[in-house]
Amino acid sequence: QVAHEVNTPLAGIASYAQLLMARMKSRIPEMELLKKIEGQAFRAAGIAGSVLNFARRKDEEPMQEIDPGAVEAESLVLFEPHLKGKRIRLSTQEVPSLPRILGHRGKIQQVILNLLLNAAQALPFGGEIRLMLDRDEDSVRIRISDSGVGIPTANLPRIFEPFFTSRPDGKGTGLGLSVVQRIVLEHGGTIQVESVEGAGTTFTLCLPSGQPFIGEVARGA
């Protein structure tokens, strides 16, 4: 309920900013300020939406068999616009004949996209992101690696805590990895992180191809 209440005035702020931009000439200095107001309003609405998703315990739709390769492709379509203007190389690798996994298509997509966005944020000066799909016995393994700034060793035990973030104020909600963890557990999977400060980070997800079960989160350094 709180998230819905917050989203209403935020939508109004964004709409008023858009109305003013439509009435003003595009090159005046105030236009950039209005664009920032609009962008921050949408960003805040996204945060409220993340809170809403985090609070939900059940999905209305049942789990279905899904093709992990197709979900990967859909996630990349959503992610690639975020690479425009950045010196980030994206490479993908997928082994043939991957098994289908049982789950919620949109939520698996959310997990992959979230981790890709985190990887991009870890590359402020450019670098490489690698997305790999392969098979690990009866599971599909999804590995997302970056050559970025890495995660401080002291922060590794806390990265899945709700609202924890090591980013500067205004640069993250701290909700992303908590949501990722919850979705992976919901699908009976595991998630592992390996990171070296200054040398990059790798997240490895394993999602079973059979019936879902309650998994455990593995953390590594």
Rosetta silent file (secondary structure, phi, psi, omega in degrees, C-alpha in Angstrom):
SEQUENCE: QVAHEVNTPLAGIASYAQLLMARMKSRIPEMELLKKIEGQAFRAAGIAGSVLNFARRKDEEPMQEIDPGAVEAESLVLFEPHLKGKRIRLSTQEVPSLPRILGHRGKIQQVILNLLLNAAQALPFGGEIRLMLDRDEDSVRIRISDSGVGIPTANLPRIFEPFFTSRPDGKGTGLGLSVVQRIVLEHGGTIQVESVEGAGTTFTLCLPSGQPFIGEVARGA
SCORE:     score description
SCORE:     0.000 S_00000001
   1 L     0.000  -42.890 -179.427    0.000    0.000    0.000 S_00000001
   2 H   -61.116  -44.142 -179.658    2.813    2.441    0.888 S_00000001
   3 H   -60.004  -42.131  177.989    4.540    1.815   -2.457 S_00000001
   4 H   -63.462  -41.650 -179.584    1.301    2.541   -4.327 S_00000001
   5 H   -63.869  -37.361  179.864    0.765    5.740   -2.299 S_00000001
   6 H   -71.674  -38.089 -176.243    4.286    6.935   -3.105 S_00000001
   7 H   -64.733  -31.696 -177.165    4.004    6.151   -6.809 S_00000001
   8 H   -62.162  -54.745  177.858    0.966    8.383   -7.326 S_00000001
   9 H   -65.220  -30.385  178.283    2.617   11.743   -6.483 S_00000001
  10 H   -64.948  -40.421  176.723    5.809   10.659   -8.263 S_00000001
  11 H   -62.491  -37.383  177.351    3.833   10.061  -11.452 S_00000001
  12 H   -64.661  -42.284  178.730    2.366   13.548  -11.016 S_00000001
  13 H   -60.909  -46.835  179.261    5.812   15.120  -10.648 S_00000001
  14 H   -61.805  -40.872 -178.659    7.038   13.394  -13.805 S_00000001
  15 H   -65.703  -42.864  179.034    3.905   14.447  -15.717 S_00000001
  16 H   -64.484  -38.813  177.780    4.223   18.119  -14.675 S_00000001
  17 H   -63.039  -40.916  179.222    7.887   18.108  -15.689 S_00000001
  18 H   -66.415  -37.780  177.386    6.936   16.682  -19.084 S_00000001
  19 H   -62.443  -43.516  179.465    4.233   19.338  -19.539 S_00000001
  20 H   -65.289  -39.778  178.811    6.736   22.118  -18.824 S_00000001
  21 H   -63.816  -35.361 -179.907    9.276   20.622  -21.225 S_00000001
  22 H   -67.729  -25.881 -177.137    6.620   20.506  -23.944 S_00000001
  23 H   -91.457  -12.590 -173.195    5.963   24.242  -23.484 S_00000001
  24 L  -109.576  156.030  177.363    9.596   25.340  -23.405 S_00000001
  25 L   -72.768  145.061 -168.524   12.251   25.521  -26.088 S_00000001
  26 L   -68.388  -19.859 -171.895   14.614   22.570  -25.979 S_00000001
  27 L  -100.950    1.429 -179.554   17.890   24.498  -25.649 S_00000001
  28 L   -75.851  151.672 -175.713   17.245   26.702  -22.657 S_00000001
  29 H   -57.746  -35.153 -177.728   19.187   25.832  -19.447 S_00000001
  30 H   -63.694  -22.559 -179.399   16.035   25.026  -17.489 S_00000001
  31 H   -60.682  -40.066  179.093   15.287   22.148  -19.882 S_00000001
  32 H   -64.814  -37.340  177.697   18.176   20.133  -18.452 S_00000001
  33 H   -65.325  -41.672  178.747   16.857   20.684  -14.925 S_00000001
  34 H   -64.222  -38.420  177.269   13.395   19.517  -15.951 S_00000001
  35 H   -63.095  -37.110  178.508   14.887   16.405  -17.542 S_00000001
  36 H   -68.951  -39.081  177.063   16.677   15.671  -14.282 S_00000001
  37 H   -61.426  -46.044  179.282   13.444   16.137  -12.298 S_00000001
  38 H   -60.258  -46.929 -177.962   11.654   13.762  -14.661 S_00000001
  39 H   -63.345  -41.428  179.930   14.455   11.195  -14.459 S_00000001
  40 H   -69.214  -33.211  177.100   14.651   11.295  -10.670 S_00000001
  41 H   -65.065  -43.899  178.289   10.875   10.936  -10.368 S_00000001
  42 H   -66.347  -36.544  178.805   10.941    7.802  -12.526 S_00000001
  43 H   -64.306  -43.266  178.756   13.935    6.500  -10.564 S_00000001
  44 H   -64.271  -38.221  176.496   12.091    6.984   -7.268 S_00000001
  45 H   -62.330  -37.112  176.714    9.043    5.227   -8.735 S_00000001
  46 H   -64.098  -38.667  177.072   11.321    2.329   -9.625 S_00000001
  47 H   -62.970  -44.532  178.583   12.568    2.168   -6.042 S_00000001
  48 H   -61.353  -38.793  177.142    8.991    2.072   -4.774 S_00000001
  49 H   -64.251  -36.955  177.271    8.270   -0.728   -7.222 S_00000001
  50 H   -64.873  -39.810  176.850   11.280   -2.659   -5.931 S_00000001
  51 H   -60.974  -41.976 -179.905    9.985   -2.302   -2.374 S_00000001
  52 H   -63.494  -44.309  178.851    6.629   -3.646   -3.541 S_00000001
  53 H   -64.195  -38.803 -178.964    8.251   -6.623   -5.253 S_00000001
  54 H   -64.854  -34.097 -176.349   10.420   -7.325   -2.227 S_00000001
  55 H   -77.713  -21.643 -177.783    7.375   -7.399    0.052 S_00000001
  56 L   -71.803  135.844 -179.847    5.428   -9.879   -2.061 S_00000001
  57 L  -103.716  -26.506 -176.186    5.670  -13.468   -0.853 S_00000001
  58 L  -129.131  151.968  173.811    3.605  -15.278   -3.476 S_00000001
  59 L  -101.925  144.778  178.496    3.066  -14.980   -7.187 S_00000001
  60 L   -71.767  -32.561 -175.762   -0.391  -15.139   -8.683 S_00000001
  61 L   -92.241  142.093  177.549    0.833  -17.132  -11.682 S_00000001
  62 L   -72.575  159.435  175.561    2.077  -20.724  -11.391 S_00000001
  63 L   -69.517  149.316 -179.888    5.606  -21.659  -12.410 S_00000001
  64 E  -133.972  160.935  173.963    6.071  -22.877  -15.978 S_00000001
  65 E   -72.810  129.788 -177.395    8.787  -24.584  -17.978 S_00000001
  66 E  -132.268  152.012  178.482   10.918  -21.905  -19.621 S_00000001
  67 L   -87.245  114.217 -176.855   13.840  -21.844  -22.037 S_00000001
  68 H   -62.959  -31.261  178.119   16.792  -20.212  -20.231 S_00000001
  69 H   -65.265  -38.703  178.763   18.343  -19.161  -23.540 S_00000001
  70 H   -67.729  -39.238  178.324   15.215  -17.240  -24.530 S_00000001
  71 H   -65.869  -39.308  176.382   15.093  -15.495  -21.139 S_00000001
  72 H   -58.782  -46.972 -178.246   18.768  -14.560  -21.526 S_00000001
  73 H   -61.736  -41.639  178.877   18.060  -13.045  -24.957 S_00000001
  74 H   -64.433  -39.315  179.316   15.105  -11.029  -23.611 S_00000001
  75 H   -64.894  -38.795 -179.641   17.226   -9.739  -20.731 S_00000001
  76 H   -66.738  -36.177  177.170   19.959   -8.621  -23.132 S_00000001
  77 H   -60.235  -40.003  179.505   17.445   -6.656  -25.225 S_00000001
  78 H   -74.209  -29.733 -174.634   16.493   -4.723  -22.084 S_00000001
  79 H   -84.242  -37.250 -170.583   20.100   -4.315  -20.950 S_00000001
  80 H   -57.969  -33.300  175.521   21.918   -3.257  -24.121 S_00000001
  81 H   -59.997  -24.962  179.379   20.483    0.309  -24.205 S_00000001
  82 H   -72.926  -10.194 -179.439   22.254    0.903  -20.873 S_00000001
  83 H   -91.594   -8.545 -177.716   25.599    0.381  -22.626 S_00000001
  84 L   -61.660  130.815  179.157   25.185    3.306  -25.027 S_00000001
  85 L    79.782    2.731 -179.985   27.959    5.831  -24.616 S_00000001
  86 L  -113.723  147.442 -179.283   29.928    3.547  -22.295 S_00000001
  87 L   -89.709   63.108 -178.497   33.166    1.753  -23.058 S_00000001
  88 E  -119.708  126.211  175.286   31.838   -1.632  -21.964 S_00000001
  89 E   -93.994  133.948  178.899   32.271   -4.811  -23.999 S_00000001
  90 E  -116.686  124.585  176.995   29.571   -7.437  -23.588 S_00000001
  91 E  -124.264  146.580 -179.974   30.224  -11.058  -24.504 S_00000001
  92 E  -129.543  151.370  177.100   27.872  -14.023  -24.227 S_00000001
  93 E  -147.629  132.634 -179.352   28.361  -17.768  -24.360 S_00000001
  94 E  -139.554  126.911  177.542   25.736  -20.525  -24.254 S_00000001
  95 L   -76.702  152.209 -179.816   26.245  -24.268  -24.512 S_00000001
  96 L   -73.597  159.773  172.710   23.795  -26.161  -26.760 S_00000001
  97 L    60.752   45.300  174.995   20.876  -28.279  -25.524 S_00000001
  98 L   -71.959  141.342  176.850   20.288  -26.565  -22.202 S_00000001
  99 L   -71.671  156.519  173.677   17.418  -28.092  -20.188 S_00000001
 100 L   -75.084  153.688  177.037   14.322  -26.067  -19.471 S_00000001
 101 E  -116.110  153.671 -179.914   13.871  -24.716  -15.970 S_00000001
 102 E   -96.591  119.581 -177.195   10.683  -24.461  -13.966 S_00000001
 103 E  -179.720 -167.418  177.791    9.978  -20.927  -12.890 S_00000001
 104 L  -100.588  115.106 -175.420    8.564  -17.464  -13.474 S_00000001
 105 H   -54.524  -49.011 -177.510    9.863  -16.065  -16.755 S_00000001
 106 H   -63.418  -35.396 -177.818    9.659  -12.427  -15.689 S_00000001
 107 H   -74.132  -38.389  175.444   11.413  -13.029  -12.392 S_00000001
 108 H   -64.377  -40.030  175.915   14.339  -14.915  -13.922 S_00000001
 109 H   -59.937  -41.810  179.102   14.621  -12.084  -16.425 S_00000001
 110 H   -61.407  -40.266  179.471   14.626   -9.627  -13.510 S_00000001
 111 H   -62.986  -50.005 -177.900   17.489  -11.513  -11.849 S_00000001
 112 H   -62.520  -45.927 -178.956   19.661  -11.533  -14.983 S_00000001
 113 H   -62.885  -42.216  179.930   18.955   -7.883  -15.776 S_00000001
 114 H   -59.898  -45.010 -178.750   19.628   -6.800  -12.192 S_00000001
 115 H   -69.907  -34.616  175.676   23.013   -8.526  -12.125 S_00000001
 116 H   -65.384  -41.497  178.507   23.945   -7.116  -15.540 S_00000001
 117 H   -64.970  -40.168  176.059   23.091   -3.594  -14.379 S_00000001
 118 H   -60.906  -41.521  179.335   25.184   -4.097  -11.242 S_00000001
 119 H   -62.501  -41.343  178.975   28.069   -5.260  -13.419 S_00000001
 120 H   -64.618  -38.318  179.202   27.788   -2.144  -15.598 S_00000001
 121 H   -68.168  -22.082  177.930   27.793    0.096  -12.528 S_00000001
 122 L   -82.484    2.115 -177.839   31.029   -1.592  -11.416 S_00000001
 123 L  -122.427   61.501 -176.350   32.693   -0.381  -14.646 S_00000001
 124 L   -62.890  -23.942 -179.283   32.688    3.439  -14.372 S_00000001
 125 L  -112.178   14.446  179.774   35.680    3.688  -16.732 S_00000001
 126 L    96.364  173.331 -178.207   34.719    0.827  -19.032 S_00000001
 127 E   151.044 -150.162 -174.200   35.687   -2.822  -19.171 S_00000001
 128 E  -131.583  140.801  171.917   34.097   -6.166  -19.938 S_00000001
 129 E  -120.205  133.906  178.447   30.954   -8.049  -18.905 S_00000001
 130 E  -122.103  130.131  177.478   30.617  -11.757  -19.654 S_00000001
 131 E  -119.291  118.747 -175.353   27.333  -13.677  -19.531 S_00000001
 132 E  -127.327  136.920  174.962   27.612  -17.468  -19.760 S_00000001
 133 E  -120.399  127.633  173.466   24.997  -20.215  -19.670 S_00000001
 134 E  -148.438 -173.765 -175.202   25.917  -23.861  -19.266 S_00000001
 135 E  -111.403  137.743  176.212   24.747  -27.049  -17.618 S_00000001
 136 E  -127.791   93.181 -174.822   25.734  -28.351  -14.195 S_00000001
 137 L    55.210 -114.850 -177.419   24.283  -31.868  -13.834 S_00000001
 138 L   -96.960   19.573 -179.034   20.511  -31.297  -13.493 S_00000001
 139 E  -125.046  158.935  170.944   20.770  -27.515  -13.221 S_00000001
 140 E   -99.722  129.225 -178.958   21.291  -24.571  -15.524 S_00000001
 141 E  -105.375  127.522  178.354   24.217  -22.424  -14.481 S_00000001
 142 E  -116.033  120.843 -177.843   24.160  -18.693  -15.235 S_00000001
 143 E  -120.771  126.073  178.752   27.421  -16.843  -14.675 S_00000001
 144 E  -121.018  116.867 -176.324   27.743  -13.049  -14.914 S_00000001
 145 E  -121.113  149.169  172.671   31.274  -11.646  -14.594 S_00000001
 146 E  -136.475  159.365  178.737   32.715   -8.157  -14.816 S_00000001
 147 L  -101.733   32.105 -170.317   36.218   -6.738  -14.790 S_00000001
 148 L   -88.571 -150.782 -169.250   35.188   -3.874  -12.530 S_00000001
 149 L   -74.269  -17.112 -179.826   35.984   -2.415   -9.145 S_00000001
 150 L    77.086  173.902 -178.781   35.073   -5.535   -7.165 S_00000001
 151 L  -113.289  127.901  177.276   33.438   -5.826   -3.748 S_00000001
 152 L   -55.528  140.125 -177.674   35.422   -5.134   -0.573 S_00000001
 153 H   -55.165  -38.138 -178.457   35.992   -8.346    1.386 S_00000001
 154 H   -65.254  -23.469 -177.520   34.346   -6.833    4.475 S_00000001
 155 H   -89.856  -17.984 -174.696   31.137   -6.228    2.505 S_00000001
 156 H   -55.170  -42.619 -179.259   30.774   -9.699    0.967 S_00000001
 157 H   -66.985  -12.383 -172.896   28.887  -11.245    3.929 S_00000001
 158 H  -110.950   -2.002 -168.589   26.327   -8.413    3.800 S_00000001
 159 L   -66.669  -20.398  178.786   25.579   -7.917    0.117 S_00000001
 160 L   -94.930    4.238  179.381   22.302   -9.874    0.238 S_00000001
 161 L   -73.922  140.790  175.939   20.972   -7.971    3.265 S_00000001
 162 L   -58.164  133.634  174.013   17.883   -5.803    2.612 S_00000001
 163 L    72.214    1.710  176.924   18.766   -2.126    2.103 S_00000001
 164 L   -78.811  133.499  173.754   22.526   -2.727    2.339 S_00000001
 165 L  -151.508  144.416  175.743   24.554   -0.773   -0.203 S_00000001
 166 L  -104.352    5.345 -179.523   28.140    0.382   -0.409 S_00000001
 167 L   -80.118  157.699  176.209   27.366    2.922   -3.117 S_00000001
 168 L   -60.564  159.667  179.741   27.383    6.680   -2.476 S_00000001
 169 L   -53.652  133.335  177.494   24.089    8.305   -1.439 S_00000001
 170 L    86.089   -1.445 -177.074   21.617    8.365   -4.290 S_00000001
 171 L  -104.100    0.777  178.114   23.444    5.744   -6.347 S_00000001
 172 L  -176.476  156.432 -178.098   21.525    2.645   -5.292 S_00000001
 173 L   -94.493  -18.104 -175.231   18.612    1.398   -3.214 S_00000001
 174 L    77.757    3.059 -177.794   20.313   -1.607   -1.619 S_00000001
 175 L   -92.836  -23.742 -169.182   17.290   -3.693   -2.628 S_00000001
 176 H   -54.446  -54.335 -175.762   18.614   -5.297   -5.793 S_00000001
 177 H   -72.847  -26.439  173.633   20.588   -8.241   -4.446 S_00000001
 178 H   -63.975  -41.645  178.172   18.006   -8.953   -1.745 S_00000001
 179 H   -66.736  -43.295  178.154   15.403   -9.343   -4.490 S_00000001
 180 H   -57.795  -47.532 -179.639   17.788  -11.484   -6.543 S_00000001
 181 H   -59.311  -45.460 -177.396   18.436  -13.757   -3.561 S_00000001
 182 H   -63.784  -41.130 -179.325   14.738  -14.178   -2.795 S_00000001
 183 H   -66.361  -42.755 -179.833   13.880  -15.040   -6.403 S_00000001
 184 H   -62.252  -43.956  177.832   16.704  -17.585   -6.672 S_00000001
 185 H   -62.739  -40.677  179.668   15.597  -19.274   -3.441 S_00000001
 186 H   -59.631  -30.545  179.901   11.997  -19.269   -4.626 S_00000001
 187 L   -93.298   10.173  178.198   13.154  -21.232   -7.684 S_00000001
 188 L    71.959   24.534 -175.533   15.068  -23.745   -5.579 S_00000001
 189 L  -105.156 -176.373  175.534   18.417  -22.428   -6.745 S_00000001
 190 E  -127.728  154.967  175.745   21.708  -21.254   -5.307 S_00000001
 191 E  -135.006  134.539 -179.280   23.685  -18.061   -5.811 S_00000001
 192 E  -130.680  141.859  177.358   27.392  -17.618   -5.232 S_00000001
 193 E  -123.402  135.422  173.155   29.547  -14.509   -5.481 S_00000001
 194 E  -125.054  132.651 -177.144   33.283  -14.330   -5.969 S_00000001
 195 E  -152.972  143.666  173.218   35.005  -10.971   -5.952 S_00000001
 196 E  -125.889  122.571 -177.028   38.441   -9.426   -5.648 S_00000001
 197 L   -57.971  125.406 -178.868   38.546   -5.720   -4.888 S_00000001
 198 L    86.116   -4.407 -175.428   39.875   -3.915   -7.946 S_00000001
 199 L  -129.935    7.885  173.388   39.773   -7.060  -10.108 S_00000001
 200 E   107.353  171.973 -175.271   36.090   -7.782  -10.772 S_00000001
 201 E  -139.393  145.893  174.577   33.140   -9.824   -9.569 S_00000001
 202 E  -131.224  125.913  171.339   31.398  -13.013  -10.668 S_00000001
 203 E  -104.884  131.709  178.729   27.887  -14.082   -9.694 S_00000001
 204 E  -121.744  121.266  178.008   27.004  -17.718  -10.355 S_00000001
 205 E  -109.445  139.487  171.420   23.393  -18.910  -10.269 S_00000001
 206 E  -122.959  119.368 -178.559   22.307  -22.542  -10.434 S_00000001
 207 E  -117.661  122.873 -176.093   18.631  -23.140  -11.196 S_00000001
 208 E   -68.975  149.621 -179.798   17.307  -26.712  -11.151 S_00000001
 209 L   -88.167  -10.320 -178.543   15.529  -28.089  -14.187 S_00000001
 210 L   -97.303 -151.983  179.563   13.098  -30.198  -12.097 S_00000001
 211 L   -66.265  144.406 -178.721   10.490  -29.375   -9.467 S_00000001
 212 L   -68.949  150.209  174.900   11.334  -26.373   -7.265 S_00000001
 213 L  -142.933  170.271 -179.491   12.637  -26.877   -3.748 S_00000001
 214 L   -82.714  110.620 -178.302   13.888  -24.580   -0.999 S_00000001
 215 L   -91.492 -177.319  178.100   17.533  -23.909   -1.796 S_00000001
 216 L  -125.138  152.043  178.781   20.297  -22.243    0.153 S_00000001
 217 L   -92.525  127.780  176.728   22.429  -19.264   -0.720 S_00000001
 218 L  -105.766  135.861 -179.945   26.142  -19.909   -0.976 S_00000001
 219 L  -123.018  136.374  178.894   28.558  -17.047   -0.601 S_00000001
 220 L  -133.841  165.656  179.126   32.186  -17.145   -1.505 S_00000001
 221 L  -122.620    0.000    0.000   35.040  -14.712   -1.612 S_00000001
